[in-house]
Amino acid sequence: MPGPGDDVVIDRPGTIIVTNSSGFHSVKSVLCQEGFVFSGGSLTVSNTMQVNNGFVLAGGTLVHATVLPGTNGQRIVVASGIFDGVTVNSDLDAGNAINGASLQLLNGLILSA
């Protein structure tokens, strides 16, 4: 598992499903070239997070990340989950694509798309 000083690059065909069923994980940055579904646990990203083929928050807690838009302007789609001190520099869909979406905010949210 990568650590707090690591840059994570996910460049593999297919939808990537990240499941942290328990515990807390920290990385410096995330660059994902494929679809990314974050569905559990807690992920702290001290710098930037960019997903270039669809980003779905389907549970879990994203902490301190600055989320960049995908290369083709992909947005973040929220089903459920928590943003803790997150900055979103892309479009954020919290209830349009997924009816009944639930997003909890802790320690502020900065929207700058």
Secondary structure as GFF3:
##gff-version 3
##sequence-region A 1 113
A	DSSP	beta_strand	7	10	.	.	.	ID=ss1
A	DSSP	beta_strand	16	18	.	.	.	ID=ss2
A	DSSP	beta_strand	24	27	.	.	.	ID=ss3
A	DSSP	beta_strand	29	32	.	.	.	ID=ss4
A	DSSP	beta_strand	36	38	.	.	.	ID=ss5
A	DSSP	beta_strand	42	45	.	.	.	ID=ss6
A	DSSP	beta_strand	48	51	.	.	.	ID=ss7
A	DSSP	beta_strand	55	63	.	.	.	ID=ss8
A	DSSP	beta_strand	66	68	.	.	.	ID=ss9
A	DSSP	beta_strand	76	88	.	.	.	ID=ss10
A	DSSP	beta_strand	92	93	.	.	.	ID=ss11
A	DSSP	beta_strand	102	111	.	.	.	ID=ss12
###
